């Protein structure tokens, strides 16, 4: 009986041990499975967390277009012809039939001087010519009949020519009492008043011709070789007035102090609306260049202060492109020096750095709104 009980006890103990080993094995297998899957779950969570932390930027595709490059300079208008009218004979001013600012034509009388004794001297000179002519004609007839020497005939001819010269001189002096405009233009100054006595060489008036007129500007040594005489140009005047002009002159000698060259752009000004000394902008063509039209808001600076834009490369990372401003227009800015096509960051470029991976929100065009979200 006792031996049977001992057998039962040993059997029960073996069963407990077997059960315990089975439970331990199960727990070990379970722990191994969990330990195999846990790291994968934590890796996904880390990736999601990293994606959640990346910056969201708005982008737009851009392609270069052929754009005309312009050189913009500021200059001042300058009259091409300015004349100071001076007296060529002495006399008292008796009339001044023009006023300041009046337009006159070539040959118009500007100032009248007193004739004084000039008409009387003119009659005397005319009579002297008549007398010398009769004397010369008589001497020639007598010479043909051998009654007059050739020397006497020559003397009579010299007397006639002297009388003619004196007549021409008095006629010219009398004509100079009517001071006339040497060219068409506007009366600028009137220094001689009625009653003033003027001598030969005294200024009586100044005229300025404003058609055509020129804009004079200074171009840098880096740009002057791109310009040539005969090229077209646009002149932008205060008040929105625009005129089409032509480059007429480019200086061959630069200023040592500023290293600039004088450039003249001429344009028509028949109505005289553009005065001398007016500040104006001149835009000259420098040919065409591939350029992107962007908003000024997309411009940014790199760590070295170079101006450019930020874009997204094929791997979804930020890349910086240095750019050259070709033209700053009212509806955008034209940039050169960029790739032919690029994915431009339009919003958020200041919050990302080159090489950084970002999430993007694409806009097809500024007027079409936003497109679908794309995660990189």
ZIJOGI-V677677 format. One record per residue. N is the residue number from 1. RES is the residue in one letter. PHI is phi in whole degrees, -180 to 180 (NA if undefined). PSI is psi in whole degrees, -180 to 180 (* if undefined). BURIAL is I if it has 9 or more other C-alpha atoms within 8 Angstrom, else O. Layout:
# ZIJOGI-V677677
n: {N N}
res: {RES RES}
phi: {PHI PHI}
psi: {PSI PSI}
burial: {BURIAL BURIAL}
This chain:
# ZIJOGI-V677677
n: {1 2 3 4 5 6 7 8 9 10 11 12 13 14 15 16 17 18 19 20 21 22 23 24 25 26 27 28 29 30 31 32 33 34 35 36 37 38 39 40 41 42 43 44 45 46 47 48 49 50 51 52 53 54 55 56 57 58 59 60 61 62 63 64 65 66 67 68 69 70 71 72 73 74 75 76 77 78 79 80 81 82 83 84 85 86 87 88 89 90 91 92 93 94 95 96 97 98 99 100 101 102 103 104 105 106 107 108 109 110 111 112 113 114 115 116 117 118 119 120 121 122 123 124 125 126 127 128 129 130 131 132 133 134 135 136 137 138 139 140 141 142 143 144 145 146 147 148 149 150 151 152 153 154 155 156 157 158 159 160 161 162 163 164 165 166 167 168 169 170 171 172 173 174 175 176 177 178 179 180 181 182 183 184 185 186 187 188 189 190 191 192 193 194 195 196 197 198 199 200 201 202 203 204 205 206 207 208 209 210 211 212 213 214 215 216 217 218 219 220 221 222 223 224 225 226 227 228 229 230 231 232 233 234 235 236 237 238 239 240 241 242 243 244 245 246 247 248 249 250 251 252 253 254 255 256 257 258 259 260 261 262 263 264 265 266 267 268 269 270 271 272 273 274 275 276 277 278 279 280 281 282 283 284 285 286 287 288 289 290 291 292 293 294 295 296 297 298 299 300 301 302 303 304 305 306 307 308 309 310 311 312 313 314 315 316 317 318 319 320 321 322 323 324 325 326 327 328 329 330 331 332 333 334 335 336 337 338 339 340 341 342 343 344 345 346 347 348 349 350 351 352 353 354 355 356 357 358 359 360 361 362 363 364 365 366 367 368 369 370 371 372 373 374 375 376}
res: {X X X X X X X X X X X X X X X X X X X X X X X X X X X X X X X X X X X X X X X X X X X X X X X X X X X X X X X X X X X X X X X X X X X X X X X X X X X X X X X X X X X X X X X X X X X X X X X X X X X X X X X X X X X X X X X X X X X X X X X X X X X X X X X X X X X X X X X X X X X X X X X X X X X X X X X X X X X X X X X X X X X X X X X X X X X X X X X X X X X X X X X X X X X X X X X X X X X X X X X X X X X X X X X X X X X X X X X X X X X X X X X X X X X X X X X X X X X X X X X X X X X X X X X X X X X X X X X X X X X X X X X X X X X X X X X X X X X X X X X X X X X X X X X X X X X X X X X X X X X X X X X X X X X X X X X X X X X X X X X X X X X X X X X X X X X X X X X X X X X X X X X X X X X X X X X X X X X X X X X X X X X X X X X X X X X X X X X X}
phi: {NA -65 -64 -69 -63 -64 -62 -64 -64 -68 -67 -64 -65 -63 -65 -63 -64 -63 -61 -64 -65 -63 -64 -63 -63 -62 -63 -67 -61 -63 -64 -66 -64 -64 -67 -71 -90 -61 -60 -62 -66 -68 -65 -63 -65 -66 -64 -64 -65 -64 -65 -67 -78 -65 -75 -97 -122 -101 -130 -150 -71 -137 -128 -69 -124 -75 -129 -76 -85 -122 -110 -104 -133 -107 -146 -130 -72 -147 -67 -81 -121 -132 -125 -102 -82 -122 -73 -107 -149 -87 165 -92 -73 -111 -157 -142 -78 -124 -130 -62 84 -76 -89 -125 -103 -60 97 -65 -76 -101 -142 -114 -103 -64 -75 54 -91 -64 -59 -67 -67 -67 -64 -61 -66 -66 -66 -64 -66 -62 -64 -66 -70 -62 -64 -68 -62 -66 -63 -65 -65 -67 -67 -68 -99 65 -97 -140 -77 -67 -65 -63 -63 -64 -66 -64 -66 -62 -64 -65 -65 -65 -66 -63 -63 -65 -65 -62 -66 -70 -64 -65 -65 -68 -65 -72 -73 -103 -81 -111 -71 -78 -159 -79 170 -109 -74 -102 -133 -135 -73 -103 -100 -60 101 -71 -102 -115 -103 -62 98 -72 -76 -116 -173 -126 -120 -129 -101 -104 -134 -78 -128 -128 -106 -105 -134 -115 -110 -71 -67 -76 -109 -64 -72 -86 -104 -150 -62 101 -68 -77 -154 -113 -112 -105 -102 -57 88 86 -73 -124 -131 -90 -133 -143 -73 -102 -151 -129 -62 -92 -124 -89 -77 -66 -69 -109 56 -124 -125 -75 -127 -117 -114 -99 -153 -71 -150 -60 -86 68 -69 -98 -85 -73 91 -90 -75 -148 -103 -116 -117 -118 -77 -118 94 -104 -151 -66 -148 -105 -95 -135 -81 -59 -68 -83 -68 -149 -119 -87 -65 -96 81 -80 -82 -177 -134 -110 -137 -111 -88 -66 -92 78 -112 -77 -135 -100 -122 -67 -136 -115 -77 -88 -156 -107 -93 -71 -108 155 -128 -100 -119 -114 88 -102 -59 -60 -138 -159 -97 -87 -81 -99 -139 100 -66 -78 -105 -129 -121 -57 94 -81 -84 -134 -94 -124 -125 -89 -123 -77 -157 -58 -90 -97 83 -90 -102 -81 -78 -125 -99 -106}
psi: {-45 -39 -32 -41 -40 -40 -42 -40 -41 -36 -42 -41 -42 -38 -43 -42 -41 -44 -42 -41 -39 -43 -42 -42 -41 -45 -38 -45 -44 -43 -35 -41 -44 -43 -28 -36 -27 -47 -38 -40 -41 -34 -42 -39 -40 -40 -42 -39 -41 -41 -37 -33 -22 147 142 122 157 136 162 136 139 140 139 145 157 119 139 126 137 151 119 128 153 135 -168 146 147 130 141 -40 120 126 135 114 128 154 138 1 158 151 171 137 122 -17 148 86 10 165 166 140 -9 143 133 157 161 130 -12 145 126 -43 141 132 156 135 -29 -127 11 -42 -39 -42 -28 -44 -40 -44 -37 -41 -38 -36 -42 -43 -47 -31 -44 -41 -41 -43 -40 -42 -37 -42 -42 -34 -34 -26 13 22 -4 137 159 -31 -43 -40 -42 -38 -42 -39 -41 -39 -39 -45 -36 -40 -41 -41 -42 -38 -45 -38 -43 -35 -43 -42 -38 -40 -32 -9 -15 96 118 159 126 -10 167 145 -167 140 122 -47 153 78 -19 123 163 132 -20 148 127 145 171 126 -11 140 132 -16 154 140 146 130 120 9 111 173 161 152 125 124 167 126 144 162 -21 -23 -18 -32 -13 -9 155 149 138 -16 149 160 157 138 121 113 159 144 6 5 132 135 145 130 -173 139 116 -25 135 120 142 -6 123 159 128 -38 -41 -11 45 163 141 132 134 128 119 147 159 144 54 -35 -3 22 -27 113 171 137 15 134 135 158 137 129 120 141 138 20 -176 156 144 129 155 137 120 170 143 -20 -19 -11 144 173 144 -174 -21 6 13 133 142 -159 161 140 177 131 -174 -22 6 23 156 137 141 135 121 144 157 128 116 -44 139 95 172 -27 16 -177 138 126 136 169 8 163 160 -39 145 159 104 134 118 -26 131 6 -24 -10 5 158 154 136 -13 138 137 164 147 148 111 140 130 -36 153 -30 -10 -4 -166 152 -155 154 137 125 133 *}
burial: {O O O O O O O O O O O O O O O O O O O O O O O O O O O O O O O O O O O O O O O O O O O O O O O O O O O O O I O I I I I I I I O I O O O I I I I O I I I I I I I I O I O I I I I O I I I I I I O I O O O I O O O I I I O O I I I I I I I O O I I O I I O O I I O I I O O I I O I I O O I I O I I O O O O I O O O I I O O I I O I I O O I I O I I O O I I O I I O I I I I I I O O I I I I I O I O I O I O O O I I I O O I I I I I I I I I I I I I I I I I I I O O I O O O O I O I I I I I I I O O O O O I I I I I I I I O O O I O O O O I I I I I I I I I O I O O O O I I I O I I I I I I I I I O O I I I I I I I O O I I I I I O O O O I I I I I I I O O I I I I I I I I I I I I O O O O I I I I I O I O O O I I I I I O I I O O I I I O O I I I I I I I I O O O O O O O O O O O O}
